[in-house]
Amino acid sequence: MNPYTASVLLSGVSAGTIITSMSTNWFLAWMGLELNMLAIIPLMSKMHHPRAIEAATKYFLMQAGASAMLLFATTLNAWHTGEWVITMQENVPMLMVTVALMIKLAVSPFHLWLPDIMQAMDLMTCLILSTWQKIAPMMLLLQAGPNLNPTLLMFLGTLSIVVGGWGGLNQPQLRKILAYSSTAHLGWMMIILPHSTYLTMLALFMYMLITLSLFLMMIYLSSTNINKMATSWIKNISLTSLMMVILLSLGGLPPMSGFIPKWLILEEVIKHNMILLATIMAVSTLLSLFFYLRLSYTTSLTTPPTPMNSKPMWRLKTKQNQISSTMIILSVLLIPLVPAIGL
């Protein structure tokens, strides 16, 4: 893709998210979502492959349907209240807005489009879809959070955690595994959203940080499935070892950074006397942790049965990625800062 075209499209993706995040008006927020969607579709179809075109078409249909539902719900809300401010006072518009934002975020049971789309795209586009594209809908949920139905959010969140754990168990493709991981992590955010927007933002930040560092390592090592991960030690031994730690951090294993939001969310849920919900969340996390452990085992403790046909990476000069190093450090070593968070 032409660098000028890519810069314009990336600017459109960034501008759409920023407009939606800073907006207090439903119509302006909808315009930001549309700008964001129309800018990322050419990035998704830049591979000129039938699967990439199919993925871009699926993404357009899902996002356009969710945007149409969001616009209809906000218009109905403005008809009842006489204003476009991001508040919900009627039950029907509130339910429609919740469903529309759940579709955009790929929260279960509206998550089935995400694994297929991510599998058909390159790793950099998957990185944008897994991290940056979550910000705008989450900002709308945070603004409309006090008016949303907490029972509905908890049901969708619990379902997302369970489905996200089960869905990734038998997957050999890393992009599909990270898609189900996204659904599971969003489930934690949906459950805590009615009780603490601060913890929701913390969980979103930690998920984006760890996912960013993991995708940067996957791009560097060209790993897209489990078999390629098994041969990644030839390319960079130290980075392959750190990938194991990042995978465990994404699974929420203490004492790494990914444990921080799950620890604090479980503590907050228990404070509200929802012991059964906390138990389901903790047990369902073991499902996600299982396939993270499987990836970690494949990455660090197995060797390929045959040597690679390509040249070993250690014989070639490689560029040092300082951004990746910083992300790795933050993804692993932030748990001592929990007392300073100020909860």
C-alpha positions in Angstrom: 0.0 0.0 0.0 1.2 3.5 -0.8 2.6 5.2 2.3 0.5 8.3 1.8 -2.7 6.3 1.4 -1.8 4.3 4.6 -1.1 7.5 6.5 -4.5 9.0 5.5 -6.3 5.8 6.4 -4.6 5.5 9.8 -5.4 9.2 10.4 -9.0 8.4 9.7 -9.0 5.5 12.1 -7.4 7.6 14.8 -9.7 10.6 14.2 -12.9 8.5 14.3 -11.9 7.0 17.6 -10.9 10.4 19.1 -14.1 12.1 17.9 -16.3 9.3 19.4 -14.3 9.3 22.7 -14.5 13.0 23.2 -18.2 13.4 22.1 -21.1 14.0 24.4 -23.6 13.9 21.5 -25.0 10.7 20.1 -25.0 11.9 16.5 -21.4 13.1 16.6 -20.4 9.8 18.3 -22.1 7.9 15.5 -20.2 10.0 12.9 -16.9 9.1 14.6 -17.8 5.4 14.5 -18.6 5.6 10.8 -15.4 7.4 10.0 -13.4 4.8 11.9 -15.2 2.0 10.1 -14.8 3.4 6.6 -11.1 4.1 7.2 -10.1 0.6 8.4 -11.9 -1.4 5.7 -9.3 -0.5 3.0 -6.6 -1.5 5.5 -8.3 -4.9 6.0 -8.5 -5.5 2.2 -5.0 -4.4 1.3 -3.8 -8.0 0.9 -5.7 -8.4 -2.4 -6.7 -11.9 -1.4 -10.2 -13.4 -1.6 -10.2 -14.2 2.1 -9.2 -10.6 3.0 -12.0 -9.2 0.8 -14.4 -11.6 2.4 -13.3 -10.5 5.9 -13.6 -6.8 5.0 -17.1 -7.4 3.6 -18.1 -9.3 6.8 -16.7 -6.6 9.0 -18.5 -3.9 7.0 -21.9 -5.7 7.3 -21.6 -6.3 11.0 -20.4 -2.8 11.8 -22.9 -1.2 9.5 -25.7 -3.2 11.1 -24.6 -2.2 14.6 -24.2 1.5 13.6 -27.7 1.5 12.0 -29.2 0.0 15.2 -27.2 2.6 17.3 -28.5 5.5 15.2 -32.1 4.2 15.3 -31.9 3.8 19.1 -30.4 7.2 19.7 -33.0 8.8 17.3 -35.7 7.1 19.3 -34.2 8.3 22.5 -33.9 11.9 21.2 -37.6 11.7 20.2 -38.6 10.8 23.8 -36.2 13.1 25.6 -35.8 16.0 23.1 -32.0 16.0 23.2 -29.0 14.1 21.8 -26.9 14.0 25.0 -25.4 10.6 25.7 -28.0 9.4 28.3 -30.6 6.7 28.2 -33.9 7.1 29.9 -36.1 4.7 27.9 -35.8 0.9 28.2 -36.1 0.1 24.4 -33.4 2.5 23.2 -31.1 1.5 26.1 -31.4 -2.2 25.1 -30.8 -1.4 21.4 -27.7 0.7 22.2 -26.3 -2.1 24.4 -26.8 -4.7 21.7 -25.2 -2.4 19.1 -22.2 -1.8 21.2 -21.8 -5.4 22.1 -21.8 -6.3 18.4 -19.1 -3.7 17.7 -17.0 -5.1 20.6 -17.6 -8.7 19.7 -19.0 -9.6 23.1 -20.7 -13.0 23.3 -23.2 -14.0 21.8 -22.3 -11.5 19.1 -18.7 -12.6 18.8 -18.7 -15.1 16.0 -17.6 -12.6 13.3 -14.3 -11.8 15.0 -12.3 -15.1 14.8 -13.0 -15.5 11.1 -12.2 -11.9 10.3 -8.9 -11.9 12.3 -7.8 -15.2 10.7 -8.1 -13.6 7.2 -6.0 -10.5 8.0 -2.3 -9.7 8.5 -1.0 -9.4 12.0 -0.7 -5.6 12.0 -4.4 -5.2 11.0 -5.3 -7.8 13.7 -3.4 -5.6 16.2 -5.4 -2.6 15.3 -8.7 -4.5 15.4 -7.9 -6.1 18.8 -6.7 -2.9 20.6 -7.5 0.4 19.0 -10.9 -0.6 17.7 -12.1 -1.4 21.2 -11.6 2.1 22.5 -14.5 4.0 20.9 -17.4 1.6 21.8 -15.9 1.2 25.3 -15.9 5.0 25.8 -19.6 5.1 24.8 -20.4 2.3 27.2 -18.5 4.2 30.0 -20.5 7.4 29.3 -23.8 5.6 29.2 -22.9 3.1 31.9 -25.1 4.5 34.8 -28.2 4.1 32.6 -27.5 0.6 31.2 -29.1 -2.5 32.6 -26.6 -4.1 35.1 -28.2 -7.5 34.9 -27.9 -7.6 31.1 -24.3 -6.6 31.3 -23.4 -9.2 33.9 -25.2 -11.9 31.9 -23.4 -11.0 28.7 -20.1 -10.6 30.5 -20.4 -14.1 32.2 -21.3 -15.6 28.8 -18.3 -14.0 27.2 -15.9 -15.3 29.8 -17.2 -18.9 29.4 -17.4 -18.8 25.6 -14.1 -17.1 25.3 -12.5 -19.8 27.4 -14.1 -22.7 25.6 -13.6 -21.3 22.1 -9.9 -21.1 22.3 -9.2 -24.6 23.6 -8.9 -26.5 20.2 -7.6 -23.6 18.1 -4.2 -24.1 16.4 -4.2 -20.6 14.9 -2.9 -17.8 17.1 -5.1 -15.1 15.6 -8.3 -17.1 16.4 -7.0 -17.7 19.9 -6.4 -14.0 20.5 -9.9 -13.3 19.1 -11.5 -15.6 21.7 -9.1 -14.1 24.3 -10.5 -10.6 23.4 -14.1 -11.9 24.0 -13.1 -13.3 27.4 -11.3 -10.1 28.5 -14.2 -8.0 27.4 -16.5 -10.2 29.6 -14.5 -9.1 32.6 -15.0 -5.5 31.6 -18.8 -5.9 31.1 -19.3 -7.4 34.5 -17.5 -4.7 36.4 -18.8 -1.8 34.3 -22.0 -1.1 36.4 -20.0 -1.0 39.6 -16.7 0.6 38.8 -15.8 2.5 35.6 -12.3 2.9 37.0 -11.7 -0.8 37.0 -13.2 -1.1 33.6 -10.7 1.4 32.2 -7.8 -0.3 34.1 -8.8 -3.7 32.6 -9.0 -2.2 29.1 -5.6 -0.6 29.5 -3.9 -3.7 30.7 -5.5 -5.9 28.0 -4.4 -3.5 25.3 -0.9 -3.2 26.7 -0.3 -7.0 26.9 -2.0 -7.7 23.5 0.1 -5.0 21.9 3.4 -6.5 23.2 2.3 -10.0 22.1 1.4 -8.9 18.6 4.6 -7.0 18.2 6.5 -10.2 19.1 4.4 -12.3 16.7 5.1 -9.8 13.9 8.8 -9.9 14.6 8.9 -13.7 14.7 6.3 -14.2 11.9 4.3 -16.6 14.1 0.7 -17.2 13.1 0.1 -20.7 14.3 1.4 -23.2 16.9 3.8 -24.9 14.5 5.5 -21.7 13.7 5.8 -20.8 17.4 7.6 -24.1 17.9 10.3 -23.0 15.5 10.6 -19.4 16.6 13.5 -20.2 19.0 15.7 -20.3 15.9 15.0 -16.7 15.1 15.3 -15.2 18.6 15.8 -17.2 21.7 15.4 -14.5 24.2 12.3 -13.1 22.6 10.8 -16.5 22.4 11.3 -17.0 26.1 9.7 -13.7 26.8 6.7 -14.6 24.6 6.0 -17.4 27.1 5.9 -15.0 30.0 3.6 -12.6 28.0 1.2 -15.4 27.2 1.0 -16.3 30.9 0.5 -12.6 31.8 -2.4 -12.4 29.3 -3.9 -15.4 31.0 -3.8 -13.6 34.3 -1.3 -15.7 36.1 0.2 -14.1 39.2 2.6 -12.3 39.8 2.5 -10.8 36.3 0.8 -7.6 35.2 -2.2 -9.4 33.7 -3.2 -10.6 37.1 -3.9 -7.0 38.3 -7.3 -6.3 36.7 -8.7 -9.8 37.4 -7.6 -9.6 41.0 -9.2 -6.2 41.6 -12.4 -7.1 39.7 -12.9 -10.3 41.7 -12.3 -8.4 44.9 -15.0 -5.8 43.8 -17.5 -8.5 42.8 -17.0 -10.2 46.1 -17.6 -6.9 47.9 -21.1 -6.8 46.3 -21.8 -10.3 47.7 -21.9 -11.9 44.2 -20.0 -15.0 45.4 -21.5 -17.4 42.7 -20.6 -14.9 39.9 -17.0 -14.6 41.2 -16.7 -18.4 41.4 -17.9 -18.8 37.7 -15.5 -16.1 36.6 -12.5 -17.6 38.4 -13.3 -21.2 37.2 -13.8 -20.0 33.6 -10.5 -18.2 33.7 -8.8 -21.7 34.0 -10.1 -22.5 30.6 -8.3 -19.5 29.1 -5.2 -20.2 31.1 -5.1 -23.8 29.7 -4.6 -22.8 26.1 -2.2 -20.0 27.2 -0.2 -22.7 29.0 -0.4 -24.9 25.9 1.1 -22.1 23.8 3.8 -21.4 26.4 4.7 -25.1 26.5 4.9 -25.2 22.7 7.0 -22.0 22.5 9.6 -22.8 25.2 9.7 -26.5 25.9 9.4 -28.2 22.4 11.7 -28.3 19.4 10.7 -28.8 15.8 11.1 -32.3 14.4 13.0 -31.1 11.4 15.2 -28.0 10.9 13.9 -25.0 9.1 14.8 -24.4 5.5 15.3 -20.7 6.0 18.4 -19.0 7.2 18.8 -18.7 11.0 18.0 -15.2 12.1 21.0 -15.0 14.4 23.3 -14.9 11.4 21.6 -11.8 10.1 21.6 -8.3 11.4 18.3 -7.5 13.0 16.8 -4.2 14.1 16.3 -3.6 17.8 12.7 -2.7 18.5 12.8 -0.5 21.6 9.0 -0.1 21.6 8.5 -3.8 21.9 11.0 -4.0 24.7 9.2 -1.3 26.7 5.8 -3.0 26.1 7.3 -6.4 27.3 8.6 -4.8 30.5 5.2 -3.1 31.3 3.3 -6.3 30.5 5.2 -8.3 33.1 6.4 -6.0 35.9 3.5 -3.8 36.9 2.0 -5.7 39.8 4.2 -4.0 42.5 2.3 -0.8 41.6 -1.1 -2.1 42.7 -0.9 -0.3 46.1 -0.3 3.0 44.3 -3.3 2.7 42.0 -5.4 4.4 44.7 -8.5 2.3 44.9 
